Amino acid sequence: MLKKKIIFIIFSFITILFNGCERVDVVEITLPFQEKLVVQGILEENKPLDGIVFTRTLPLNEVYSISKAELKDVVAYIKNGVRVIPLKYDKAGIYKPLGTFIPQKKSNFELFAKWQDKNVYAKTYIPENPKIVRAFFITDGAGTYIQADIQNQTGVVFGAKAVAMEGSTVLYESEDFYSITQPNSDPKATIKVRTPVIPAEVLNTFRNSFSIKVFAFDEQYQNYFKTKKFSLPIKDSFVQSGGDVEWNILGDGIGLFIGFSSTTLKVNR
């Protein structure tokens, strides 16, 4: 009988202990959410504009999908000098110009857009194509990459990627830039740029097919590159609220409207 009482007491104690551990207080923290217009617009020199993407931010606890984020009723246009280029919805948040629009270098472009009660504005510039003075391979403790000396342009920043090509076919291209240069006010300065390290297997596969592709950006791109998540391609930074990335969209939105040109030069090993 005593044995049964002891077993019962032990069982009761374990039950109380288990129930006590099972009780968990859940504290819900509601983060403030502010819906914004999200703009993704990249203008490449002498290339037809494929379109400007307009979406909206979604709450952090909502799974991102383009069908939820895309906007179909934005009123938008680009202004290039006295020329006005209306943008019309096509699909997946993409707004295309009415007719062919081919941005040219040494030109300024303004973007105006309105969605519901939200207005955004941005301005960018397409620089001249970079002038590459020389380019060469470097191998150090980190690996092998390509470095180039280029002629500076005021109000412009530069980056570089390694590209393996066969004719006009791109076989390999660096995913992102190693760095973006700081703006330099001396138009006669020589600027150094380099590519990310090229993977050894890529080097061995495309040994004699490498070029350096140097990009010249409107200097606003430098602030974006510094603050975006390291090594994320441009398109991946436009999901959800955008975090602490420094954008160049003004008004009730976030995003990037930026112009660039590029020059590609074959480099022998």
N, C-alpha and C positions, 0 to 999 in steps of 0.2 A: 504493500500500500504506500509506504514511504517512498519507494522507488518510483511509483507512478506519479506521486506529487512532485518529486524532483524533476522528472521528465516534463511534466506539464508546465512547471515554473520556467524551465529552460526554454521550452517551445514558445511560451508567452513572451519571454524577454526578446527572443530572436524576432518574433513577429512585430513587436513594438519597434525594435531597432530597424528592421527592414522598412516598415512603414515610414519611420522618421527619415530614413535616407532617401526614400522615394519622393518625398515632398521637395519640389524644386520651384522656386519663385522665378518666373519669367518676366524680365523687364523689357518692354518694347520701347525702342527709341525710334521715333519718327523723324527722319531727315527731311528738311525742307526741300521741296521740288519746285523748280521754276522752269516752265516750258519755254524753250527757245528755238528759234529758227537755226538750222545747221546748214552751212554752205560749203560746198566743195567745188572749187573752180580752178583748174590749172590751164594756163594759156601758154602753148608752146610756139615758138617763133616759126613762121612759115608752114604751120600744120593746121589743117581744118579743125575747128573747134568741135569736139564730139558732143559737148554739152556741159551744163552746170547742174550739179546735183543739189536739190533742196529737200531736206528732211527735217524732222523735229526731234528734240530730246525726249527720251522716255524715262520714267522713274527707274531708279537703280534696281528695284526688286522685280522689274518686268523684263522678261527675256526679249532681247533685241531681234527684230525681224524687219526687213525692208518694207513689208506690206503694212506693218503698224506705223513705221516711221515716215514713209514717203508722203510728200505733199503734192496734191494734184491741182491746186488752185492758187498757186503763187503768181503774182503779176511781177514780171521781171524784164529787165533789158540791160544791155551793155552799151556804154557810150565811148566812142573812139574819135576824139576830136569833135567834129560837127556831125559825125555819123552815129545814128542810133540803130542798134541791133536788137529787135524784140526776141524774147525767148519763149518758146511754147512747150508745154508738157508733152513728153513722148511716152516714157514708161519708167517704172522703178525710181521715181523721183528725179529723173533726168529731164532737163529742159534744153531743147536744141534751138539754135538760131533759125529764124525764118530765112532760108536761102543759105548759101555757102558763106562762111566767115573765116578768113585766114588771117590771124593776127601777125603783124609784122614787127621786126625789131626796131628799137629806138622810138617806141610809141607808148603813150599812156592809155590806160583803159580804166573805166569806172563801171561799177556794178550797182544797180539800184534794184531793190526787191521789196515787195510788200505781201504779207500773208496775214489775213484777218486784221488785228490791230497792231501787228508787228512790222517794223520797218528796218531794213539793213542797208548798209552802204560800204563799199570798199573800193580802193584805188590801187592799181599796180602798174608796173613798168616792165617792158621786155628789153633786156640789155642787148648790146651787140654780141655776136658770137665770140666766145673766148679765143684769144690769140695765144696759142701754145708755142713757147720759145724752144723748149726741149722736153723730152720725156724719157724715162729710163726705169729699169727694174732695180729694186733694192731687196736684198735678203738679209734679215737680221734675226735676233733671237725669237721674234714673234712669228716670223714666216716671210713669205715673198709678196711684195706688192709693187705697184707702179707709182712713181712720183713724177710730177711735172712742174716746170717753171712757166708761169703765164703772165701776160701783160695785164696790169691792173686796170679797172674801170671804176671811177668814183660812183658811189651809191649802189655798188654791186657786190655780191658775195659769191664765192665759188665753192664747188664740191666736185668730187670725181668718183667714177666707177670704173672697174675693170670689165672689159667686154671681149668676148671671144666671138669672132665672126668668120663666116665662110661666104664670101661674096656679100650680099646684102642680108643674109640670114644670121640672126643672132643666136649663137649656140649657148652662151652663158653671159650673164650680167650680174654684177654685185647687187645684193638685195637693197642695200642702203648705202649712205655715205659714211666714210670714216669720221669726217668732220666737215664743218662749213666754216670758211674763213671769216675773220672779222672785217668790217668795212675799213677801207684805207682811203684817206683823202688825197694821197699823192698819185696823180694819174700816170706818173712815170715809174712807179714802183713795180718790182717783179714779185709776184706772189707764188708761194709754194702750195701745191695741193697734192694729196695722195689718195689712193684707193684703199679700201679695206684689204686685209690679207686674203690672198687667193688660195683656196684649199689645194693641198698638194695633188689630190687626184684630178682636179680640174686642170692644174698646170701641166700635168703629165699627159692628159688626154688631148688638150688643145695647145700644145707646146708652142707652135709657130703662128698662132692665129689671134694673138692678143693685141688689143688697142686700149688706149685710155680715152674715156669719154668725160670731158670736162663740161660742167654745167655752170652757167652764169645766171644768178637769180636776182630779182629785185631784193634789196638789202633787208626787207621785212622778213624774209624767209629765215634769216639767221636767228631771230628771237624764237620763232616757231621751233626750229631744229633744237635749240638749246633746252627747251622746256618740254618737248614731247618725250614720251617714253622711249628710252634708248633702243635703237635698232628696230623700231617698229616702222614699217613702210607707211607712207602717207595715208593710204586709205584706211588703215586700221585705227587711226586716231580719231575717226569721225563717228565712233559708236558711243551711244549714251551721252553723258553730260560733258565729256571732254576734259575733266579734271583741271589741273593747273596749267595746261598748255596755253601759251600766249598766241592768240589768234590775231588776224588783222581785219576781221569783220567788225564794223562799228554798228551801234544801235542795239536792236533786240535779238541779237544772234551771236553765234560763234562760228568758227570755220576759217577757211583759207581761200583767198582769191589771189593768185600769184602768177607772175609771168616769168618765163625763162627761155634761154637759148642754149645751144650746146655745140661742141666741136669734138669730133672723134679723130684720133691719130693713131696709126699702127705703130707698135713699139716692138723692136727686135730684141731678143734675149742674147 
